[in-house]
């Protein structure tokens, strides 16, 4: 291991950083790098990998930047030890072919995640104009079909059987790899319906090393706050060129406005005041992904109770809710489904560090994953063992919040208050006049807490902590608050 100066790389975007590293060490190295966003500690700076991949929505790039760590370069020289390598290879090779065949038959990779946009627009779940609207007649201009037509390349993670990264030319002629969150938040939510301009905004976010979801939400909130008189500025919905300039200001923390945008929607709202926090589309400081849940209670619960703040990866319950239950129901079955999906997505898959797409998009049985785990580690675990791990993860993360915020209360598990405001209801379309109801949401939240073994504040009880092997952690938390 070596620690080397990053003088030649500091200030570079992630694309130039990767090119420099590949030229020096070869293309067979693994790279984790930050851009100017991370260097300048933008609160939603990410860590970039494999050119088109990014991770760390809550600001992992800013953490690297705070340590003056520009990049991590890894080149393996030894095999990865596996408990049963021959069986693992046999199962892996066979299942990879099966998954690839299912994907080919289903055609999922034709549009990848971007196929969601047309559906969200149809069912009134698309974020438009800082989530003020749920549909737009021009949404088709940036949907998965249009993206597929403009495709120039397809990318995926190493050894992936269902590549979902669709690359097109952006407005400036550069390659830009897009997914649903990109076109949802940098497109529809900003009311920018020129696909090549959306691709340009995405390319800039990638090069600056900032999260596309939070970048889109920060810009849309800024435009909304200007429109509603909470602040002054020259940015308007639909202005792609000004949006590009603002992304640069934020990534560089240039001037007062750059610093403001770099801090994200929650801090912007607290700076603006005038009730603007109600329409800052975030939970626990993390911005809402591209699902407008002003009348989707279960998905609103999933976003509200995600332990890292609003994140769709924790429990993408929206299809279950809109296809298998009544949309206006606040019944216990929705809370049960959210917990079930959190155990699978935030527990099993996050613990294994494995992709969810074969399971969620192609129906690859979740029962396969403990088999892979067993052959890799030699541990004989059943699914129930993973569910307990998942519950422990969620309880531990909640204990972390309580330690950091001693005055914790259940309102921190609420979605944005704008979703409960009748004045924010759609005026037309399939959910015209409909909005979330706060009293019913609280009932749904009570169900969620009861299923998890947490108290009415949303804090794991002492009994729950002990059952999950978190006795010491519970004792630490009791220094800050009383456990039931």
C-alpha positions in Angstrom: 0.0 0.0 0.0 1.2 3.5 -0.9 0.0 7.0 -0.1 0.9 9.3 -3.0 0.4 13.1 -3.5 -2.6 14.0 -5.7 -1.3 17.4 -6.8 -1.7 16.5 -10.5 -5.2 15.4 -10.0 -6.6 17.9 -7.5 -9.2 20.0 -9.2 -9.8 17.6 -12.1 -13.2 16.2 -12.9 -13.7 12.4 -12.5 -13.3 11.7 -16.2 -9.9 13.3 -16.5 -9.0 11.7 -13.2 -9.8 8.3 -14.4 -7.9 8.9 -17.7 -4.8 10.0 -15.8 -4.9 7.0 -13.5 -5.5 4.5 -16.3 -2.6 6.0 -18.3 -0.3 5.6 -15.2 -1.5 2.2 -13.9 -3.3 0.6 -16.8 -7.0 0.0 -17.4 -7.1 -3.2 -15.3 -7.1 -1.3 -12.0 -10.1 -0.5 -9.8 -10.7 3.2 -9.2 -12.7 5.1 -6.6 -12.4 8.9 -7.2 -14.0 12.2 -6.4 -14.5 15.3 -8.5 -14.5 19.0 -7.5 -17.8 18.3 -5.7 -16.0 16.1 -3.2 -13.0 18.3 -2.9 -15.2 21.2 -2.0 -17.3 19.1 0.3 -20.6 19.5 -1.4 -23.0 17.8 1.0 -24.2 15.5 -1.8 -20.9 14.7 -3.3 -20.5 11.1 -4.4 -17.6 8.6 -5.1 -17.3 7.7 -8.7 -16.3 4.3 -10.1 -16.2 2.6 -13.6 -16.8 5.9 -15.3 -20.6 5.6 -15.2 -21.1 4.5 -11.6 -21.5 6.6 -8.5 -22.2 5.8 -4.8 -22.6 7.6 -1.5 -25.7 9.9 -1.9 -25.4 11.2 1.7 -22.0 12.7 0.9 -19.3 10.1 0.9 -17.5 12.1 -1.7 -17.4 15.0 0.7 -15.9 12.7 3.4 -13.1 11.8 1.0 -12.6 15.4 0.2 -12.4 16.4 3.8 -9.5 13.9 4.2 -7.8 15.3 1.1 -8.2 11.8 -0.5 -8.7 12.2 -4.3 -8.7 8.6 -5.3 -8.2 5.0 -4.3 -6.5 2.8 -6.9 -6.5 -1.0 -6.4 -4.8 -3.6 -8.5 -5.4 -7.2 -7.4 -2.6 -9.7 -7.5 -4.1 -12.7 -5.7 -7.3 -14.7 -6.1 -10.2 -13.9 -3.8 -10.6 -16.8 -1.3 -13.8 -18.7 -1.6 -15.0 -21.6 0.6 -16.1 -23.8 -2.2 -14.6 -22.4 -5.4 -15.6 -25.2 -7.8 -19.2 -25.3 -6.7 -19.4 -21.5 -6.7 -18.1 -21.3 -10.2 -20.5 -24.0 -11.4 -23.5 -22.4 -9.9 -22.4 -18.9 -10.9 -21.8 -19.8 -14.5 -25.0 -21.6 -14.9 -27.2 -19.0 -13.1 -25.5 -16.2 -15.1 -26.6 -17.8 -18.3 -30.2 -18.3 -16.9 -30.4 -14.7 -15.9 -29.1 -13.5 -19.2 -31.7 -15.6 -21.0 -34.5 -14.2 -18.8 -33.4 -10.7 -19.5 -33.2 -11.3 -23.3 -36.7 -12.8 -23.3 -38.2 -10.0 -21.2 -36.4 -7.2 -23.0 -35.8 -5.3 -19.8 -32.4 -4.1 -20.8 -33.8 -2.3 -23.9 -34.8 0.6 -21.6 -33.4 -0.5 -18.3 -34.6 1.6 -15.4 -35.6 4.4 -17.7 -38.7 2.4 -18.7 -40.1 3.5 -15.3 -40.7 7.1 -16.5 -43.6 6.5 -18.8 -45.3 4.4 -16.1 -44.8 7.0 -13.4 -46.2 9.7 -15.7 -49.2 7.5 -16.4 -50.0 6.7 -12.8 -49.4 10.3 -11.5 -46.1 9.5 -9.6 -43.6 11.5 -11.7 -41.8 14.4 -10.0 -42.5 17.6 -12.0 -41.7 21.2 -11.0 -40.2 20.4 -7.6 -42.8 17.6 -7.1 -45.7 20.2 -7.4 -47.1 18.1 -10.3 -47.2 14.4 -10.9 -47.6 14.3 -14.7 -46.5 16.2 -17.8 -47.6 16.0 -21.4 -44.0 16.3 -22.6 -42.6 13.6 -20.5 -42.5 11.2 -23.4 -39.7 13.3 -24.9 -37.2 12.0 -22.3 -38.7 8.5 -21.7 -37.0 5.1 -22.1 -38.1 4.6 -25.6 -36.6 7.9 -26.7 -33.4 7.1 -24.8 -33.2 3.7 -26.4 -33.6 5.3 -29.9 -30.7 7.7 -29.1 -28.4 4.9 -27.6 -24.8 4.8 -28.8 -23.5 2.3 -26.2 -24.6 0.1 -23.3 -22.7 -0.3 -20.1 -23.0 -2.5 -17.0 -21.1 -3.6 -14.0 -18.4 -6.3 -14.5 -19.9 -9.7 -15.3 -23.4 -8.2 -15.4 -26.0 -10.3 -17.2 -28.5 -7.4 -17.7 -26.7 -4.2 -18.6 -28.8 -1.1 -17.7 -26.5 1.8 -18.5 -27.8 3.5 -21.7 -25.3 6.0 -23.1 -26.3 8.8 -25.5 -24.7 12.0 -26.9 -25.4 15.0 -24.8 -26.0 18.6 -26.0 -22.3 19.2 -26.3 -21.6 15.9 -28.1 -20.1 14.1 -25.0 -21.1 10.6 -23.9 -23.5 10.5 -21.0 -24.9 7.4 -19.3 -28.4 7.8 -18.0 -30.9 6.0 -15.8 -34.3 6.8 -14.5 -33.3 9.0 -11.5 -31.2 11.1 -13.9 -34.0 11.8 -16.4 -36.6 12.1 -13.6 -34.8 14.7 -11.4 -32.7 16.5 -14.0 -35.4 16.3 -16.6 -39.0 16.2 -15.6 -38.6 17.8 -12.1 -36.8 20.8 -13.7 -39.3 20.8 -16.6 -36.4 20.2 -19.0 -37.7 17.9 -21.8 -34.8 18.1 -24.2 -33.1 14.7 -23.8 -29.7 15.9 -24.9 -29.8 18.8 -22.4 -30.8 16.3 -19.6 -27.8 14.2 -20.7 -25.6 17.3 -20.4 -26.7 18.0 -16.9 -26.1 14.3 -16.0 -22.6 14.4 -17.6 -21.7 17.5 -15.5 -22.9 15.9 -12.3 -20.8 12.8 -13.1 -17.7 14.9 -13.9 -18.2 17.1 -10.8 -18.8 14.0 -8.7 -22.2 15.1 -7.3 -25.4 13.1 -6.8 -27.9 13.6 -9.7 -30.9 13.1 -7.4 -29.9 15.8 -4.9 -28.5 18.1 -7.6 -31.9 17.9 -9.4 -33.8 18.5 -6.2 -31.6 21.4 -5.1 -32.0 23.2 -8.4 -35.8 22.5 -8.5 -36.2 23.7 -4.9 -34.2 26.9 -5.7 -36.5 27.6 -8.7 -39.6 26.9 -6.6 -38.4 29.1 -3.8 -37.8 32.0 -6.2 -41.2 31.5 -7.7 -42.9 31.6 -4.3 -40.9 34.6 -3.1 -38.8 32.9 -0.5 -35.6 34.1 -2.2 -34.5 36.1 -5.2 -32.7 34.8 -8.3 -32.7 34.4 -12.0 -33.3 30.7 -12.3 -36.5 29.4 -13.8 -37.9 25.9 -14.5 -37.0 24.7 -18.0 -33.7 26.8 -18.2 -31.1 24.1 -19.0 -28.3 26.5 -19.7 -28.7 28.3 -16.4 -29.0 24.9 -14.7 -25.5 24.0 -16.1 -24.0 27.1 -14.7 -25.6 26.6 -11.3 -24.2 23.0 -11.1 -20.7 24.4 -11.7 -21.2 27.1 -8.9 -22.3 24.4 -6.5 -19.5 22.0 -7.3 -16.9 24.7 -6.8 -18.8 26.3 -3.9 -18.3 29.5 -5.9 -19.8 32.6 -4.2 -22.7 32.8 -1.9 -25.1 31.1 -4.3 -22.6 28.2 -4.9 -22.3 27.6 -1.2 -26.0 27.7 -0.8 -26.7 25.2 -3.6 -23.9 23.0 -2.4 -25.5 22.6 1.0 -28.7 21.0 -0.4 -32.4 21.6 0.0 -32.8 21.3 3.8 -30.1 23.9 4.6 -31.3 26.1 1.8 -34.8 26.0 3.2 -33.6 26.9 6.7 -31.7 29.8 5.2 -34.7 31.0 3.2 -37.3 30.5 5.9 -40.9 31.7 5.0 -42.3 28.2 5.2 -40.1 26.9 2.4 -39.0 23.8 4.4 -42.4 22.4 3.8 -41.7 22.0 0.1 -38.0 21.1 0.4 -38.3 17.6 -0.9 -36.2 15.7 1.5 -36.3 13.4 4.5 -33.6 13.6 7.2 -31.7 15.9 4.9 -31.5 13.5 2.0 -33.5 14.4 -1.1 -36.5 12.5 -2.5 -35.7 10.3 -5.5 -37.9 10.4 -8.6 -41.2 9.1 -7.1 -43.9 11.6 -6.3 -45.8 10.1 -3.5 -48.2 12.8 -2.5 -50.9 10.2 -2.9 -49.0 6.9 -2.4 -49.0 6.2 1.3 -46.9 3.0 1.4 -44.1 4.4 -0.8 -44.2 7.7 1.3 -43.7 5.5 4.4 -40.8 3.7 2.7 -39.1 7.1 1.9 -39.9 8.5 5.4 -38.5 5.5 7.3 -35.4 4.9 5.2 -32.6 5.1 7.8 -30.3 7.2 5.5 -33.0 9.6 4.6 -35.3 9.4 1.5 -34.0 6.6 -0.6 -35.9 4.3 -3.0 -33.5 1.4 -2.7 -34.6 0.6 0.8 -38.2 -0.5 -0.1 -39.4 0.1 -3.6 -43.0 -0.7 -2.7 -44.7 1.5 -5.3 -45.5 -1.3 -7.8 -47.0 -3.5 -5.1 -49.0 -0.6 -3.8 -50.4 0.6 -7.1 -51.0 -2.9 -8.7 -51.9 -5.1 -5.7 -53.6 -2.9 -3.1 -55.9 0.1 -3.0 -53.9 3.2 -3.6 -55.8 5.1 -0.9 -55.3 2.4 1.8 -53.3 3.0 4.9 -53.7 -0.6 6.1 -51.2 -2.7 8.0 -50.4 -4.7 4.9 -48.5 -1.8 3.5 -46.4 -1.4 6.6 -45.7 -5.2 6.5 -44.7 -4.9 2.8 -42.3 -2.0 3.5 -40.6 -4.0 6.4 -40.4 -7.1 4.2 -38.8 -5.2 1.4 -36.4 -3.4 3.8 -35.3 -6.7 5.0 -34.6 -7.9 1.5 -33.2 -4.7 -0.1 -31.6 -3.0 2.9 -30.8 -6.2 4.7 -30.0 -9.1 2.4 -28.7 -7.2 -0.7 -26.9 -4.4 1.1 -25.3 -7.0 3.4 -24.2 -9.1 0.5 -23.3 -6.1 -1.6 -25.2 -7.6 -4.5 -27.3 -6.1 -7.2 -31.1 -6.3 -6.7 -32.1 -6.1 -10.4 -32.1 -9.8 -11.2 -34.5 -10.3 -8.4 -36.7 -7.3 -8.7 -36.8 -6.9 -12.5 -36.4 -10.5 -13.7 -38.0 -12.5 -10.9 -34.8 -14.3 -9.9 -35.7 -16.0 -6.7 -34.3 -14.4 -3.6 -33.7 -18.0 -2.2 -30.7 -18.3 -4.5 -28.7 -15.7 -2.7 -28.1 -17.7 0.6 -26.7 -20.5 -1.6 -24.2 -18.1 -3.2 -23.3 -16.8 0.3 -22.8 -20.3 1.6 -20.5 -21.4 -1.2 -18.5 -18.2 -0.8 -18.1 -18.1 2.9 -18.7 -21.7 4.1 -21.5 -20.4 6.5 -24.8 -22.3 6.3 -27.3 -19.4 6.6 -31.0 -19.5 5.8 -33.1 -16.5 4.7 -34.3 -16.0 8.3 -30.7 -15.4 9.3 -30.5 -12.6 6.8 -33.8 -11.1 8.0 -32.4 -10.8 11.5 -29.3 -9.2 10.2 -31.5 -6.7 8.3 -33.5 -5.9 11.5 -30.2 -5.4 13.4 -29.0 -3.0 10.7 -32.1 -0.9 10.8 -32.2 -0.8 14.6 -28.5 0.1 14.8 -29.0 2.9 12.3 -31.9 4.3 14.3 -29.8 4.1 17.5 -27.2 6.2 15.7 -29.8 8.9 14.9 -31.0 9.0 18.5 -27.4 9.3 19.7 -26.7 12.2 17.3 -30.1 13.8 17.8 -31.2 13.3 21.4 -34.6 15.1 20.9 -35.5 12.5 18.3 -39.3 12.1 17.6 -41.4 10.4 15.0 -41.8 13.5 12.8 -38.3 12.8 11.5 -39.9 9.7 9.8 -42.3 11.9 7.9 -42.1 12.7 4.2 -42.2 16.3 3.1 -45.1 18.3 4.6 -46.1 19.5 1.1 -47.5 16.0 0.5 -50.1 16.6 3.3 -51.1 20.1 2.0 -54.4 20.2 0.2 -53.2 23.3 -1.7 -50.5 21.1 -3.2 -53.0 18.5 -4.6 -53.2 17.9 -8.4 -55.9 20.0 -10.1 -56.5 17.4 -12.8 -55.6 13.8 -13.7 -56.1 10.5 -11.9 -55.4 11.8 -8.4 -57.0 15.3 -8.7 -57.8 16.8 -5.3 -56.1 13.9 -3.5 -53.3 14.1 -1.0 -51.8 12.2 1.9 -53.7 12.4 5.2 -51.4 13.1 8.2 -53.6 11.3 10.8 -53.8 8.2 8.6 -50.1 8.3 7.9 -49.4 8.3 11.6 -51.6 5.2 11.9 -49.5 3.6 9.1 -46.3 4.7 10.9 -47.6 3.1 14.1 -48.1 -0.2 12.3 -44.5 0.0 11.0 -43.1 0.7 14.5 -45.1 -2.2 16.0 -43.9 -4.6 13.3 -40.3 -3.6 14.0 -40.6 -3.7 17.7 -40.0 0.1 18.1 -41.9 2.5 20.4 -44.2 5.3 19.3 -41.2 7.6 18.9 -39.7 5.2 16.4 -36.9 4.0 18.7 -36.2 0.3 19.2 -37.3 -0.9 22.6 -34.9 -2.5 25.1 -36.5 -5.9 24.4 -36.0 -5.5 20.7 -32.4 -4.4 21.1 -31.6 -7.4 23.3 -33.2 -9.8 20.9 -31.0 -8.4 18.1 -27.8 -8.6 20.1 -27.6 -4.8 20.6 -27.6 -4.7 24.4 -24.4 -2.7 24.6 -25.7 -0.2 21.9 -29.0 0.2 23.8 -27.1 0.9 27.0 -25.1 3.6 25.1 -28.3 5.2 23.7 -29.9 5.3 27.2 -27.3 8.0 28.0 -29.3 10.2 25.6 -32.9 9.1 25.9 -35.1 6.6 27.8 -35.8 3.3 26.2 -39.1 1.6 26.8 
